[in-house]
Amino acid sequence: MPIYLYWGENDFALEQAVTKLRKSVLDPQWASFNYDKISPEQPDAAIQALNLAMTPTFGAGRRLVWLVDPTLFQHCSEDLLAELERTLPVIPESSVLLITSRNKPDGRLKSTKLVQKYADSREFSPIPPWKTDQIVQQVREAAQEVGVKLTEDAIELLADSVGNDTRLLFGELKKLQMFGAGVAQPLNADAIAGLVTANTQNSLKLVAAIRSGDAAKALGLVVDLINRNEPALRIVATAIGQFRTWLWVKLMMDAGVRDEKAIAAAAEVSNPKRIHFLQQEVRSVSLQKLSETLPVLLDLEVSLKQGAEPTAALQTAVVQLCHICK
């Protein structure tokens, strides 16, 4: 298919997909003649991309035209829509038109529907941090791609350590690839524990300190995470995911549900065996207190997205959360 639409906020994964497509389409010796990247600042960017996509290739290989963050998924003039209707169905097989957008295209627009009709559309959005089964699967697939052999416990440790950060995941896997060079057996959790960056683990320690109402320990962990350059929004995402899981587990407990598989399904926990430990963690915390934590965390997330100073905002919210849970 000569048309691709890549969209989503996972910049690293999207960049990797673009690189892979570029390598599969272009002949290295003729790439400078057959590769065009059209930025949104260029006048009539979409029209220019369509015209280039219709241009015959020069030399060997195929032509790749990359249109970056076009406005046609937010608003599209009648003239541009007419040009899309005329050009998209007849783009030659010798050309590939790649359209990327960080934001989700507006599915109500005629231009979006038209592009999606002819394009291979792929979403590149971060996995929600509480969907641990998907994160584990992402680690497993990435390890196979990089060529690192890991045991299941090592895969779970790496998933806990990097969370949904794809860029960090591949960085850690490259490190493990060098460490495991020449080793026939898969690397286990004990072998990699001292090598992988464990910011997500420290975020979980922060959440545990909040749950126990230990403000001094929690504030110290905030400082440690910030000093490790852990993004504040990622810390908050981990906290929201963990408190959301605890809330569901406590809700099911108070409702009298004892089936661990049913509780795991409701809480979106991939391994039902974890439910026993989660129940122990929330046994001494009331449902009301857990319910009161999420509005604070969501307000913190909004505040950070609006430009609040990360350390001060985190410290203020942590003190408030510890007071709730104490």
N, C-alpha and C positions, 0 to 999 in steps of 0.2 A: 504493500500500500504506500503510495507516494506522499501521503499527508499524515502528520502526527500532531496531536495536541497533548502537551504535557502541562499539568497544573498542580499547584499545591505549595505549602509552606516549607516542606522539607527540602531546603535548597541543596544540601549535599547529595541526597539521593537523586534529585532532578538533574544536577550537574553530571553525576555519574552516568545517568541514562543518556544524556546528550552526548557525552564523550564516546560512549559505546556506539551510539547511532552514527556519529561522525566517522568513527573508524571503519564501520561496516559499509558506509556509503562512498567515501572519498578514496581516490587513489593518492597515496602520499606525494607522489611526484607531480601531481596536477592539482593538489588541494588549493593552492593559492589562486588558481584560475576558476575553480568550481565551487568555492565556499564563500558565502556572503552572510554576515550577521547584521540584521537591521534593528537598530535600537529605536525605542519609542520617540526619541527626540528628533529623529530624521523626519523631514516633511513628507507627508503622504506615505508613511512607512508601509502600510498594508498594501497599497497599490504598487509600490516599488517591489515588495516581496513577491507579489503575484506575477509581475512582469519578469522578474529574474527567474522565477520558477518555470516560466515558459521558454526561457532562453536555452538553446542547445548547449550541451556540455562541450568543453574544450579538451581534447586529448582523451586519456583513458579515465575509467571510473564514471561516477554519476555526479550530478550537481546537488549541493545541499544549500538551501536557503533557510536561515533561522530568523524568525520574526519574534522579537522579545517584547513581552508585556504590551500587546497592542490594545488600543482603546475599543476595538470592535466588540468586545465582550461586555462592555459597560454601556456604550452607545454607538450606533452605526448609522451613517447617513444613507439615504436612498441610493446615491451614486455608488457608494462603496458596496452596498448590498447587491446592487445589480452587477458590479464587477465580480463579486464573489460567486454569484449564481452563474455567471458566464465562464469563469476561469477554473473553479475547483473541479468540475467534472472532467476537464480535459487536460489536466496537468500530466505531462508525459511520464512514462515509467523511468525515463533517464534522469528525472529530477525528484528530489524529496523536499517537501515544504514542512518545516518544523515550526510550530507555534507554541510558545511557552507563556504561562501566566502564573504569577505567584498567587493571585486570588482566584477563587472559583468562578468560572464563567457564569453569567446570568442566563439561566436556562429558559427564561421567558422571551429573550430576544430572538428575532428571526435569524440574525447573523450567527448566534451561538448554535441554534438548531441546525443551521446549514453546515457549519464547520463540522459539528459532531456527526452529521449524516455521512460525510466523506472521510473523516479522520479516524485514525486509531487513537482513542482518547485514553490517557492514563493519569491516575491521580497519585500525587506524591505528597501526602500529608503525614505528619508525625503520628505514630500510634499513641492513643491516649495512655498515660502512664499507668493507669489502673488495669489495663488489659495485658496482664503479665504473660498470658499464654501466647499472645501475638508477638510480644517482645522476645520471648524465648525462641519462637519460631524464626523471627528475624535474625537473631544471633546464630541459630543453627544454619540458616541458608547463607548468611554472610561468611561464616567459617568455611563452609564448603566452597564458596566462590574464591576466597583468598587462598584456600588450600591448607588450613590449619585443622588438625585432628584434635577434637576435644571430647572428653567424656561428658555424660549428661550432667553430672554435678558441676563440671567446669562451665558448661553452657549456662546453667542456671546462675552460677556465681557471676559470670560476665554480664548476664542480663540484669541482675540486681545492681551491678556496679555502674553500668553505663545507661540504664534505663532506655528511653526512646531516642537517645542522641545518636543518630546514624554516623555522623562525622567522628564522634569519639569512639564508637564501636569499631570502625575500620582502622582508626589509629591504634587502638589496643590490639586488634588482630594482626596488624603489621608487626607490632612489637613481639607478639607471641609467635609469629611466623619465624622471626629471626631466632628467638629463644629455642624453638622446637626444631630447628634445622638439624637434620640428621638423626632425629629421635623417631624410632619406628612406632612406639606405642603412643596412643592419644594422651594429651596432657590432661591431668585431673585437676580438681579444685585446689588441692594442697600445693600443686606445682605452680599454679598461676596466681595464688592469693596475694603474694608479695609483689606482683608485677603490675596488676591492673589498677587503674585509677578508680577509687571507690567513693566518688562524690555522692552518688545516689545512696550508697550505704550510709554515709554520714547524714544525709538528709533524712533517712529513715530513723537514725538515732535521734535526730532533732525532734521528729514527730513523736517518738516514744517518750522523750523527755517532757514534751508538752502534755501528752496523755497522762503522765504521772504527776503533772503540776510542778515539776522541778524547774523553776524559772532560771536559776543560776546556771544550771547545766545547759539549758536550752539556749540562753543568751551566749554562752561560750561557744556552742556549736554553730550559732549564726555567724559569729566572728570568724571561726575556723573555715566555714564554707565560703564566705566572702573573700577571705585571704587566699583561698584556693581558686579564685576566679569562677566559682560556680554561679551561673546566672540566677538572679533572684526569682525570676518567673519559673525557672525549672524547679527550684526549691519548693515554691508554692504549689506547682503542679504535682509534685511527689506527695506533699502534705494533703492536698485535696483528694488525691487517689486513695491514700491510706485511710483518712478519716471517713471517706465515703464507704470503703470496704468495712471498716469497723461499725459504721452506722447500720449497714445492712445486716451484718452478723448479729448485732445487738437487737435489732428489730425482730429478726427471726427467732432469736432466743426468747425474747419477751412474749412472742406470740405462741411459744410452746413447740416450735418446730425442732425436731431432734435429728432429722435425716440430714447428714452432712452433705450429701450430693445435692439435695434441694437447696440448702443454704449456700453452697458453692455456686450453684447456678444463679441464684438471686443476686449474690455479691460479685458475680463475674470473676470468681477465683478458679483458675484452671485445675488446680490440684485439690480435690476434696480433703486430702489428708491435712492440709493446712488449716482447715476449719477448727480443729481441736485447739490448736495453738492460738488462733485468733480469738476463740471464745475465752481462753484464759486471759488474754490481753485486755479484753473489755469487761471482764466479770465484775470488776470493782468500779466501773464507770457507768453512770446512769445513761439511759437513752436520751433524756432531756439534755444532759451536758454534751453528748455527742452531736445532737441536733443543733445546738447553739454554736458549735465550732465552724460549721460550713459557711454560714453567712459572713463570719469574720474573715475566713480565708478567701471567699469570693470578693468581698470588698477590698481585701489586700491586693488581689490579682488586678482588679480594675484600677486601683490606685497606682500600682506599678506601671501598668500600660499607659496611664495618663502622665507618667513622668516623675512620679514620686522618687525621692532619694532612697535607694534600695536598702541600705543598712538601717537607717532610721525607721523606715516603714516596717521592715521585718521585725526589728526589736520591739516596736510598739505593739504589733499584732501578737508576737510571741508572749509578751507579758499578759496581754488580754486573754489569750488562749489558755495560758497556764492558770490564770485566775478562775476561768470557767471550769477547768478540769480538776482543780485542787479539791 
